């Protein structure tokens, strides 16, 4: 994913109640695993690695009035990390 997509689709989020970061929130994402099975993530959150050193399971991101908790890391490369997320109560 090109970092310039954050200019188009990005919004501000608060990472672990400490850092304001740029995020992209996708809803109802369907991916295929290595066995050909479809996996549905209700939410996926993409962050820039230069803003978040390491996105990990259990991290929380507040976007507007909603809080999301990272449940799994889907993809990570040198520029971005995508985490599957669940809606978390505050």
Secondary structure, DSSP 8 states (H G I E B T S, - for coil): --TTHHHHH-EEEEETTTEEEEEEEEEEEEEE-TTS-EEEEEEEEEEETTTSS---TT-EEEETTEEEEEEEEEEE-SSEEEEEEEEE--
